Amino acid sequence: MAREECKALLDALNEATACYHHLVLTVGGSADSQNLREELQKTRQKAQQLAVATGARLTSALRGRGLGAAERAELERLWVAFSGCLDLLEADMRRALALGTAFPLHAPRRPLVRTGVAGGAGGVLAGALSARSLRQEAERGSDADDLRELEREILQVGEMIHNMEMKVNVPRWTVQARQVAGAELLSSAGASSTGFVSIEERAGPCDLSKALAATVFSAVLLAAVALAVCVAKLS
């Protein structure tokens, strides 16, 4: 029961981490927007909540007594996968911090052309510019708050990883995988090669018949040409 529950939590954490990784890659690009930054924050918080729940459940399961050898080995594999998932989450959070700092969403934009026109509407224009500058200051302040919050969350994830390693000692090199590395790639490659061979086998008789037909047609064509040359010489 504990193994199935831990596996379900880990699957949800993997999905949230993968979604967060996909969103981080779009920061600073053409699809960057306020909605993207909010979705990043929501996904990050969801991943952290799942990480806390998964870590607590795995810790209690591994520190419990009466586990069989097979069940303990499976829980240790889940623990190693959970540790790797946390490492990826922390790396993506650091990447989001770097991209968010390099590409602020509400950066002040200066006009490219200054016409120098001034007139009676200068006071109204100055008031509009001052209001816009105040709004930009507020937006830049919200960006700075988000980045500071992200820094705190990165520290929390790092502390979670440290506490996790202190509570349960499962060296990664002692955990054996249930299949060889790249087994999925090898199986897919084998299936594709088998399909290719079967296609070649099905296409073999068809190619032979086409070659035979082409040979007969060439022979008939040569005979017709030779006959035409002989008729021309006799006439």
C-alpha positions as CSV (number, residue, x, y, z in Angstrom):
1,M,0.0,0.0,0.0
2,A,2.8,2.4,0.9
3,R,4.6,1.6,-2.3
4,E,1.6,2.4,-4.6
5,E,0.9,5.6,-2.7
6,C,4.6,6.8,-3.0
7,K,4.6,5.9,-6.7
8,A,1.4,7.9,-7.3
9,L,2.8,10.9,-5.5
10,L,6.1,10.6,-7.4
11,D,4.3,10.4,-10.8
12,A,2.4,13.6,-9.9
13,L,5.6,15.3,-8.9
14,N,7.3,14.2,-12.1
15,E,4.5,15.6,-14.2
16,A,4.5,18.9,-12.3
17,T,8.3,19.2,-12.6
18,A,8.2,18.5,-16.4
19,C,5.5,21.1,-16.8
20,Y,7.5,23.6,-14.9
21,H,10.6,22.8,-17.0
22,H,8.6,23.4,-20.2
23,L,7.3,26.8,-18.9
24,V,10.8,27.9,-17.8
25,L,12.1,27.5,-21.3
26,T,9.7,30.1,-22.6
27,V,10.7,32.9,-20.2
28,G,12.2,35.8,-22.1
29,G,10.8,34.6,-25.4
30,S,8.0,35.8,-27.6
31,A,5.4,33.9,-25.5
32,D,6.5,35.5,-22.3
33,S,3.7,37.4,-20.5
34,Q,2.1,38.0,-17.1
35,N,0.0,34.9,-17.5
36,L,3.1,32.9,-18.0
37,R,4.8,34.3,-14.9
38,E,1.7,33.5,-12.9
39,E,1.5,30.0,-14.3
40,L,5.1,29.5,-13.4
41,Q,4.5,30.5,-9.8
42,K,1.4,28.2,-9.5
43,T,3.2,25.2,-11.0
44,R,6.3,25.8,-8.8
45,Q,4.2,25.9,-5.7
46,K,2.3,22.8,-6.7
47,A,5.6,21.0,-7.3
48,Q,6.9,22.0,-3.9
49,Q,3.8,20.8,-2.2
50,L,4.0,17.5,-4.0
51,A,7.7,17.3,-3.1
52,V,6.9,17.8,0.6
53,A,4.2,15.1,0.6
54,T,6.3,12.6,-1.4
55,G,9.3,13.1,0.9
56,A,7.3,12.7,4.1
57,R,5.6,9.5,2.8
58,L,8.8,8.0,1.5
59,T,10.7,8.8,4.7
60,S,8.1,7.2,6.9
61,A,7.9,4.1,4.7
62,L,11.7,3.6,4.5
63,R,12.2,4.2,8.3
64,G,9.5,1.7,9.2
65,R,10.3,-1.8,10.3
66,G,9.1,-5.1,8.9
67,L,9.8,-4.3,5.2
68,G,10.6,-7.1,2.9
69,A,13.7,-7.1,0.7
70,A,11.8,-6.6,-2.5
71,E,9.6,-3.9,-1.1
72,R,12.6,-2.0,0.4
73,A,14.4,-2.3,-2.9
74,E,11.4,-0.8,-4.7
75,L,11.1,2.0,-2.2
76,E,14.8,2.8,-2.5
77,R,14.4,3.1,-6.2
78,L,11.5,5.5,-5.7
79,W,13.7,7.4,-3.3
80,V,16.5,7.8,-5.8
81,A,14.0,8.9,-8.5
82,F,12.5,11.4,-6.0
83,S,16.0,12.8,-5.2
84,G,16.7,13.2,-8.9
85,C,13.4,14.9,-9.5
86,L,14.2,17.4,-6.7
87,D,17.6,18.2,-8.2
88,L,15.9,18.9,-11.6
89,L,13.3,21.1,-9.9
90,E,16.0,23.1,-8.1
91,A,18.0,23.5,-11.3
92,D,14.9,24.8,-13.2
93,M,14.1,27.2,-10.4
94,R,17.6,28.6,-10.6
95,R,17.3,28.9,-14.3
96,A,13.9,30.7,-13.9
97,L,15.6,33.1,-11.5
98,A,18.4,33.9,-13.9
99,L,16.0,34.4,-16.9
100,G,13.6,36.5,-14.8
101,T,16.5,38.7,-13.7
102,A,17.8,39.0,-17.3
103,F,14.4,39.6,-18.9
104,P,12.2,41.6,-16.5
105,L,8.6,41.6,-17.6
106,H,7.9,45.2,-16.8
107,A,11.1,46.9,-17.9
108,P,10.9,50.6,-18.8
109,R,10.8,51.3,-22.5
110,R,12.3,54.5,-23.9
111,P,10.9,55.9,-27.2
112,L,13.2,55.4,-30.2
113,V,12.3,58.8,-31.7
114,R,12.2,62.1,-29.9
115,T,10.4,64.7,-32.0
116,G,11.1,67.6,-29.6
117,V,7.5,68.9,-30.1
118,A,6.3,71.0,-27.2
119,G,3.2,73.1,-26.7
120,G,0.2,73.9,-24.6
121,A,-0.4,70.2,-24.0
122,G,2.9,69.8,-22.3
123,G,1.4,69.8,-18.8
124,V,-1.1,67.0,-19.7
125,L,1.7,65.0,-21.4
126,A,3.9,65.4,-18.3
127,G,1.1,64.2,-16.1
128,A,0.5,61.2,-18.3
129,L,4.2,60.3,-18.3
130,S,4.5,60.7,-14.6
131,A,1.5,58.4,-14.1
132,R,3.0,55.8,-16.4
133,S,6.3,56.0,-14.6
134,L,4.5,55.4,-11.3
135,R,2.8,52.4,-12.7
136,Q,6.0,51.0,-14.1
137,E,7.7,51.5,-10.7
138,A,4.9,49.5,-9.1
139,E,5.2,46.7,-11.7
140,R,9.0,46.6,-11.3
141,G,8.4,46.3,-7.6
142,S,6.1,43.3,-8.2
143,D,8.8,41.7,-10.4
144,A,11.4,42.2,-7.7
145,D,9.1,40.7,-5.1
146,D,8.5,37.6,-7.3
147,L,12.2,37.2,-7.7
148,R,12.9,37.5,-4.0
149,E,10.2,34.9,-3.3
150,L,11.7,32.6,-5.9
151,E,15.1,33.0,-4.1
152,R,13.5,32.0,-0.8
153,E,11.9,29.0,-2.4
154,I,15.2,27.9,-4.0
155,L,16.7,27.9,-0.5
156,Q,13.8,25.9,0.8
157,V,14.2,23.2,-1.8
158,G,17.9,23.0,-1.1
159,E,17.2,22.7,2.6
160,M,14.6,20.0,1.8
161,I,17.2,18.0,-0.2
162,H,19.7,18.3,2.7
163,N,17.2,17.2,5.3
164,M,16.1,14.3,3.1
165,E,19.7,13.0,2.8
166,M,20.1,13.3,6.6
167,K,17.0,11.4,7.5
168,V,17.3,8.5,5.1
169,N,20.7,7.2,3.9
170,V,20.2,5.6,0.5
171,P,23.3,6.0,-1.6
172,R,22.4,6.2,-5.3
173,W,25.1,3.9,-6.4
174,T,23.7,1.1,-4.3
175,V,20.3,1.1,-6.0
176,Q,20.1,-1.3,-8.9
177,A,17.9,-0.5,-11.9
178,R,15.3,-3.0,-13.1
179,Q,16.4,-2.6,-16.7
180,V,19.5,-1.6,-18.6
181,A,20.1,2.0,-19.4
182,G,18.4,3.0,-22.7
183,A,16.2,0.0,-22.8
184,E,13.3,2.0,-24.1
185,L,15.5,3.3,-27.0
186,L,16.8,-0.2,-27.8
187,S,13.3,-1.7,-27.8
188,S,11.9,1.0,-30.1
189,A,14.9,0.7,-32.4
190,G,14.4,-3.1,-32.5
191,A,10.7,-2.7,-33.3
192,S,11.5,-0.3,-36.1
193,S,14.2,-2.5,-37.6
194,T,11.9,-5.5,-37.4
195,G,9.2,-3.6,-39.2
196,F,11.7,-2.5,-41.8
197,V,12.8,-6.1,-42.4
198,S,9.2,-7.3,-42.7
199,I,8.5,-4.5,-45.2
200,E,11.6,-5.6,-47.2
201,E,10.4,-9.2,-47.1
202,R,7.0,-8.3,-48.3
203,A,8.5,-6.1,-51.0
204,G,10.9,-8.8,-52.2
205,P,8.7,-10.8,-54.6
206,C,7.2,-7.6,-56.0
207,D,10.6,-6.3,-56.8
208,L,11.6,-9.6,-58.5
209,S,8.5,-9.6,-60.7
210,K,9.1,-6.0,-61.7
211,A,12.7,-6.8,-62.6
212,L,11.6,-9.7,-64.7
213,A,9.0,-7.6,-66.5
214,A,11.5,-4.9,-67.2
215,T,14.0,-7.5,-68.7
216,V,11.3,-9.0,-71.0
217,F,10.3,-5.5,-72.1
218,S,13.9,-4.6,-72.9
219,A,14.4,-7.8,-74.9
220,V,11.2,-7.1,-76.9
221,L,12.3,-3.5,-77.5
222,L,15.7,-4.6,-78.8
223,A,14.2,-7.2,-81.1
224,A,11.8,-4.6,-82.5
225,V,14.7,-2.2,-83.1
226,A,16.8,-4.9,-84.8
227,L,13.9,-5.9,-87.0
228,A,13.3,-2.3,-88.0
229,V,17.0,-1.9,-89.0
230,C,16.9,-5.1,-91.1
231,V,13.8,-3.9,-92.9
232,A,15.4,-0.6,-93.6
233,K,18.5,-2.2,-95.1
234,L,16.5,-4.6,-97.4
235,S,14.3,-1.7,-98.7
